[in-house]
Amino acid sequence: MSAPVDPLASSLPSQFSFQSARQRVERVLAQLPLTDSQTRQPEPDHDSLVEPVQRINEVLRPLRRAVRSQR
């Protein structure tokens, strides 16, 4: 058996009717749990990446030259 309908309750606007669509979406998203990407540490700064990238370039540079010479 279903519950009786209260005509006063159904005529009252919901709390979401006064908010814009964007505000409703933001409210729902704020209640969602954080994902792994949101809880990760910030990315390393530029200076900490210079040396590893230079080493990679040193290894790949001769390979790139060899490929170009074969064309």
C-alpha positions in Angstrom: 0.0 0.0 0.0 1.4 3.4 -0.9 1.6 6.4 1.5 -1.0 9.1 1.1 0.1 12.2 -0.9 0.3 15.4 1.1 -0.8 18.2 -1.2 1.0 20.8 1.0 4.3 19.0 0.8 4.2 18.6 -2.9 3.4 22.3 -3.6 6.4 23.5 -1.6 9.4 24.2 -3.8 12.4 22.0 -3.1 15.7 23.4 -1.9 17.2 22.9 -5.4 14.5 24.8 -7.3 16.1 28.1 -6.3 19.6 27.1 -7.4 20.9 27.3 -11.0 21.8 24.1 -12.8 25.5 24.8 -12.3 25.0 25.3 -8.5 23.1 22.0 -8.3 25.9 20.2 -10.2 28.6 21.8 -8.0 26.8 20.8 -4.8 26.5 17.2 -6.0 30.1 17.1 -7.0 31.3 18.5 -3.7 29.7 15.5 -2.0 31.5 12.9 -4.1 34.6 11.3 -2.6 38.0 12.4 -3.9 39.6 10.4 -6.7 43.2 9.1 -6.7 44.3 11.9 -9.0 42.9 14.5 -6.6 44.8 13.1 -3.6 48.1 12.7 -5.3 51.1 14.8 -4.4 51.7 17.9 -6.6 53.8 17.4 -9.7 57.5 17.9 -9.4 58.9 21.4 -10.3 60.8 22.1 -13.4 64.2 22.0 -11.8 63.8 18.4 -10.6 63.0 17.2 -14.1 65.8 18.9 -16.0 68.5 16.3 -15.2 66.4 13.2 -16.0 65.2 14.7 -19.3 68.8 15.5 -20.3 69.9 12.0 -19.6 67.0 10.6 -21.7 68.0 13.0 -24.6 71.6 11.8 -24.4 70.5 8.2 -24.9 68.0 9.0 -27.6 70.0 11.5 -29.6 72.3 8.8 -31.2 69.3 6.6 -32.0 67.6 9.5 -33.7 70.6 10.2 -35.8 70.9 6.6 -36.8 67.2 6.5 -37.9 67.6 9.7 -39.9 70.7 8.4 -41.7 68.9 5.3 -42.8 66.2 7.3 -44.6 
